[in-house]
Amino acid sequence: MTLTLAMPHRLSVHRLGPTASLALLASLIVSFLASSSAPTPLYAVYQAEWGFSPITTTVIFGVYAVAVLVALLTFGKISDHIGRRPVLFAALATQTVAMFVFASATDVSTLLIARVVQGIATGAAAAAIGAAMLDIDGRRGAVANSVAPGVGTGSGALISALVVQYLPSPTHLIYLLLVAVFALQAIALIAMPETVTAKPGALASMTPEIKLPRAVRGSVTIAAPVLFAVWALAGFYASLGPVVLRNMVHSRSAVYGGLPLFVLAGSAALAVLALRNAPTRQVMLLGVVALIIGVAITLAAINASSATGFFVGSVIAGIGFGSGFQGGIRLVMPFVEAHERAGVLSLLYVVSYLGLGVPAVIGGYLVVHAGGLLTTAREYGIAVIVLATIALVALVARRPAAESVAE
């Protein structure tokens, strides 16, 4: 009697459906943004160990934004040519390298290297993830694109703060946990279907250029000042916010280092969910107005040394952050052709990360060389209000065009 075993010729991989693919892509945004905010509560630890100034903290923060910008301009459109998945696999591998560099850091130079590597990975992934979401489902993808950054930024700051405060090896453990997350996501990515067909021109697409389809140029001029303003606020909360709050409550606890960004980003994510079905123009107007009111309350709380007022203002400002970011994305991306999505989304992220990095570095310089922490915090907040007011004027002035596009 002969026993015959039938062996498969190749391993069959179960492919993820649209909903599971969207969930995976959203988790990638969350983990990438969580890793970018994870060092926030640790800056005080690094500063105490290595003795650097507040300007160094903001430079470490700002160099990440610069690296993201360079990666967006260089790699932002490449997934339109080689596919979304290859870019995401490369970005996950690069993020993993960044986590190991963070975990082994012994000086400021190593932190700077880690932030640059991390920024390159995030910039390369951002447009590919966002475009893949829109490839799968335009409406749900736009919502996920707006919700996930707030969830990632907020959770990364708070979880890192809790790890630093209550678990051993604070400057190592959070990064190693993130490595494990990236490994699981890479395995899941194998099962995600590719959403675009590869086409020639990948190398040419890496030449930095600012190119907008004619159909969305007007929309981008409306969205850009809003995106810059809301991310400038996020830059303040990530770079100077922890120090401001700890001085206000007279505590060195790492948890207070993560709370400001968590509150801002958490309320932003909730605002995106609550307003996902509201008209785009209303969402943007609400975002700008909430940003102005929230920052004004926060500044008053800083002057009065009121932690309660600081958090109230942060929640309202967070609503402005989430609404403004969601509105900007929704105003532009639904009207972009599939083969142009990654490039246009990259440009929107360039504006956002300019807002995130440049004011923060300027703020760090002013803390050291001008009026000190509290004066700089006030000036920074006033600058955000001015930016938001300019955005509000642009929204109102361009009302007919905005409504014809957005609604």
C-alpha positions in Angstrom: 0.0 0.0 0.0 1.4 3.3 -1.0 0.7 6.5 1.0 0.7 9.6 -1.2 1.0 13.0 0.5 -0.3 16.0 -1.5 1.9 18.9 -0.8 0.9 22.5 -1.8 3.1 24.1 -4.4 3.1 27.3 -2.5 2.0 28.8 0.8 -1.3 30.4 0.6 -1.5 33.7 2.4 -4.9 34.9 3.6 -5.5 38.4 2.4 -7.0 41.1 4.7 -10.3 42.5 3.7 -10.9 46.3 3.3 -11.9 46.9 7.0 -9.0 44.9 8.4 -6.6 46.7 6.0 -7.9 50.1 7.1 -7.4 49.0 10.7 -3.9 47.9 10.0 -3.0 51.1 8.3 -4.6 53.2 11.1 -2.5 51.2 13.6 0.6 52.1 11.6 -0.2 55.8 11.9 -0.8 55.3 15.6 2.4 53.4 16.3 4.6 55.8 14.2 3.2 58.9 15.8 3.3 57.2 19.3 7.0 56.5 18.7 7.5 60.2 17.7 5.9 61.4 21.0 7.4 58.7 23.2 10.6 60.7 23.9 8.6 63.7 25.2 8.4 62.6 28.8 12.0 61.5 28.7 13.5 64.8 27.7 13.6 65.8 31.4 15.4 62.6 32.2 17.9 63.2 29.5 18.3 66.8 30.5 19.0 65.8 34.1 21.6 63.2 33.1 23.4 65.1 30.4 22.8 68.7 31.5 21.6 70.3 28.3 19.5 73.5 27.9 15.8 73.9 26.8 17.0 75.0 23.4 18.7 71.6 22.9 15.4 70.0 23.8 13.6 71.9 21.0 16.4 71.2 18.6 16.1 67.5 19.2 12.4 67.9 18.7 12.8 70.1 15.6 15.3 68.0 13.8 12.7 65.3 13.7 10.3 67.6 11.9 13.1 68.6 9.4 13.8 64.9 8.7 10.1 64.2 8.1 10.0 67.1 5.7 13.0 65.9 3.7 11.5 62.4 3.6 8.1 63.7 2.5 9.7 65.7 -0.3 11.9 62.8 -1.4 9.8 59.7 -0.8 6.3 61.2 -0.7 5.3 60.2 -4.2 7.3 57.0 -4.6 4.5 54.7 -3.4 2.4 55.9 -6.4 5.1 54.1 -8.5 6.4 51.1 -6.6 3.3 50.4 -4.4 2.2 51.2 -0.9 3.5 48.0 0.8 7.2 48.1 -0.2 7.4 51.7 1.2 5.7 50.6 4.4 8.0 47.6 4.9 11.0 49.9 4.4 9.6 52.4 6.8 8.9 49.8 9.5 12.5 48.5 9.2 13.8 52.1 9.5 11.6 52.8 12.5 13.0 49.7 14.2 16.5 50.9 13.7 15.6 54.3 15.2 14.2 52.6 18.3 17.4 50.7 18.9 19.4 53.9 18.5 17.1 55.6 21.1 17.5 52.6 23.4 21.3 52.8 23.2 21.6 56.6 23.4 24.2 57.9 25.8 24.5 61.6 24.6 22.7 64.3 22.7 24.4 63.4 19.4 22.8 59.9 19.5 19.4 61.3 20.3 19.7 63.6 17.3 20.7 60.6 15.1 17.7 58.6 16.4 15.3 61.5 15.7 16.6 61.9 12.1 16.2 58.2 11.4 12.8 58.3 13.0 11.8 61.3 11.0 12.9 59.7 7.7 10.8 56.6 8.5 7.7 58.6 9.4 7.9 60.9 6.4 8.3 58.0 4.0 5.4 56.2 5.6 3.0 59.1 6.1 1.9 59.7 2.5 1.9 56.0 1.6 -0.4 55.1 4.6 -2.7 58.0 4.0 -2.9 57.3 0.2 -3.5 53.5 0.8 -6.4 54.4 3.2 -8.0 56.6 0.5 -7.4 53.8 -2.1 -9.4 51.4 0.0 -12.3 53.7 1.1 -12.3 57.4 0.5 -14.7 58.4 3.3 -13.5 56.1 6.0 -9.9 56.6 5.0 -10.2 60.4 5.4 -11.7 59.9 8.9 -9.0 57.4 9.9 -6.3 59.7 8.5 -7.5 62.5 10.8 -8.3 60.4 13.9 -5.2 58.2 14.0 -2.5 60.9 14.4 -4.2 62.3 17.5 -4.6 58.8 19.0 -0.9 58.0 18.3 0.5 61.3 19.5 -1.5 61.3 22.7 -1.1 57.6 23.6 2.6 57.6 22.9 3.2 60.6 25.3 1.1 59.2 28.1 2.2 55.5 27.9 5.8 56.6 27.7 5.3 58.8 30.8 3.7 55.9 32.7 6.6 53.6 31.7 9.2 56.2 32.8 7.5 56.8 36.1 6.6 53.3 37.2 8.7 50.7 35.3 12.4 49.9 35.2 14.9 51.0 32.5 12.8 54.1 31.5 15.2 55.1 28.7 15.1 51.6 27.2 11.9 49.8 27.8 9.4 52.0 25.9 11.5 51.8 22.7 11.8 48.0 23.0 8.1 47.7 23.4 7.6 49.7 20.2 10.0 47.4 18.4 7.7 44.5 19.3 4.7 46.4 17.9 6.5 47.2 14.6 7.4 43.5 14.2 3.8 42.4 14.6 2.7 45.1 12.1 5.2 44.0 9.6 3.9 40.4 9.8 0.3 41.7 9.3 1.4 43.8 6.4 2.3 40.7 4.5 -1.4 39.8 4.3 -2.6 43.3 3.2 -3.4 43.5 -0.6 -1.5 46.1 -2.6 -3.8 49.0 -3.6 -1.9 50.4 -6.6 -0.3 48.9 -9.7 3.4 49.6 -10.1 4.4 52.0 -12.9 7.6 53.5 -14.2 9.1 56.8 -12.8 10.0 55.9 -9.3 13.5 57.5 -9.4 12.2 60.6 -11.1 9.5 60.9 -8.4 12.2 61.3 -5.7 13.2 64.6 -7.1 11.7 67.2 -4.7 9.2 69.4 -6.3 6.1 71.3 -5.2 3.4 70.4 -7.7 -0.3 70.7 -7.2 -3.1 69.5 -9.5 -5.0 72.6 -10.7 -8.3 71.2 -9.3 -7.2 71.6 -5.7 -4.9 74.6 -5.7 -7.6 76.9 -4.3 -8.5 74.3 -1.6 -4.9 74.0 -0.5 -4.5 77.8 -0.1 -7.4 77.6 2.3 -6.2 74.5 4.1 -2.5 75.4 4.5 -2.7 78.2 7.1 -5.1 76.1 9.2 -2.8 73.1 9.1 0.2 75.2 10.0 -1.6 76.8 12.9 -2.9 73.6 14.5 0.5 71.8 14.2 2.3 74.8 15.6 0.2 74.3 18.7 1.1 70.6 18.8 4.7 71.6 18.6 4.3 73.8 21.7 2.7 71.0 23.7 5.3 68.5 22.7 8.4 70.7 23.3 7.6 73.3 26.0 4.2 72.1 27.4 5.7 69.4 29.8 8.0 72.0 31.4 5.3 74.6 31.7 2.9 72.1 33.5 5.5 70.7 35.8 6.5 74.2 36.9 2.8 75.0 37.4 2.1 72.0 39.6 5.6 72.1 41.2 6.2 68.4 40.4 9.0 66.5 38.6 6.8 63.5 37.9 7.2 62.2 34.4 3.4 61.7 34.1 3.0 65.5 34.0 5.5 65.5 31.1 3.1 63.3 29.1 -0.2 64.8 30.1 -0.3 68.0 28.1 0.2 66.3 24.8 -2.1 63.5 25.7 -5.0 65.9 26.6 -4.5 68.0 23.5 -4.2 65.0 21.1 -6.9 62.9 22.8 -9.5 65.7 22.6 -8.4 66.2 19.0 -9.1 62.5 18.1 -12.5 62.7 19.9 -13.4 65.9 17.9 -12.6 64.2 14.6 -14.9 61.3 15.5 -17.7 63.5 16.7 -17.5 65.7 13.6 -16.8 63.1 10.9 -20.2 63.7 9.3 -20.4 67.5 9.6 -19.9 69.7 6.5 -16.2 70.4 5.8 -16.5 74.1 6.0 -18.2 74.0 9.4 -15.5 71.7 10.7 -12.8 74.0 9.7 -14.5 77.1 11.1 -15.1 75.3 14.4 -11.5 74.2 14.4 -10.0 77.7 14.0 -12.4 79.3 16.5 -11.8 76.6 19.1 -8.1 76.9 18.6 -8.2 80.7 19.3 -10.4 80.3 22.4 -8.5 77.3 23.7 -5.1 78.9 23.5 -6.4 82.1 25.0 -7.7 80.2 28.0 -4.5 78.3 28.3 -2.5 81.5 28.3 -4.7 83.0 31.0 -4.2 79.8 33.0 -0.4 80.0 32.7 -0.6 83.7 33.9 -2.7 82.6 36.9 -0.7 79.4 37.5 -3.9 77.4 37.2 -3.4 73.8 36.3 -7.2 73.3 36.0 -7.5 76.2 33.6 -4.5 74.9 31.6 -6.3 71.5 31.0 -9.6 73.2 30.2 -7.8 75.3 27.6 -6.0 72.3 26.3 -9.2 70.4 25.7 -10.7 73.2 23.8 -7.5 73.8 21.8 -7.4 70.1 21.1 -10.9 70.3 19.6 -9.5 73.0 17.4 -6.4 70.9 16.5 -8.5 67.8 15.5 -11.2 69.8 13.7 -8.7 72.0 11.8 -6.6 69.0 10.7 -9.6 66.9 9.7 -11.1 69.9 7.8 -7.9 70.6 5.9 -7.5 66.9 4.8 -11.2 66.7 3.8 -11.2 69.9 1.9 -8.4 68.7 -0.4 -8.0 64.9 -0.6 -11.5 63.8 -1.9 -10.8 65.7 -5.1 -7.4 64.3 -5.9 -6.9 61.6 -8.6 -5.7 58.2 -7.3 -2.2 58.5 -8.9 -1.7 61.9 -7.3 -2.8 61.1 -3.7 0.5 60.4 -2.2 2.1 63.5 -3.6 -0.7 65.9 -2.6 -0.9 64.3 0.9 2.9 64.8 1.2 2.5 68.5 0.5 -0.2 68.8 3.2 2.1 67.0 5.7 5.0 69.3 4.7 2.9 72.3 5.7 1.9 70.5 8.9 5.5 69.6 9.9 6.8 73.1 9.1 4.2 74.3 11.7 5.3 71.5 14.1 9.0 72.1 14.0 9.9 75.7 13.1 8.0 77.6 15.9 9.2 75.0 18.5 12.8 75.6 17.7 12.3 79.4 17.7 10.6 79.0 21.1 13.5 77.0 22.5 15.9 79.7 21.4 13.8 82.4 23.1 13.6 80.4 26.3 17.4 80.5 26.6 18.2 83.9 25.1 15.2 86.1 25.6 12.5 86.2 28.2 12.6 82.8 29.7 10.0 79.9 29.8 6.8 81.7 30.9 7.4 84.7 28.6 8.2 82.5 25.7 5.1 80.4 26.4 2.9 83.5 26.2 4.6 84.7 23.0 4.2 81.3 21.5 0.5 81.2 22.4 -0.1 84.6 21.0 1.7 83.7 17.8 -0.6 80.6 17.4 -3.6 82.9 17.9 -2.4 85.2 15.3 -1.8 82.3 12.8 -5.3 81.0 13.6 -6.8 84.4 13.1 -5.1 84.6 9.7 -6.5 81.2 8.8 -10.0 82.4 9.9 -9.8 85.5 7.7 -8.7 83.3 4.8 -11.7 80.9 5.4 -14.2 83.7 5.5 -12.7 85.7 2.6 -12.8 82.6 0.3 -16.2 81.5 1.3 -17.8 81.0 -2.1 -14.9 79.0 -3.5 -14.6 76.9 -0.3 -18.2 76.0 -0.3 -18.2 75.0 -3.9 -15.3 72.7 -3.3 -16.0 71.4 0.2 -19.7 70.8 0.1 
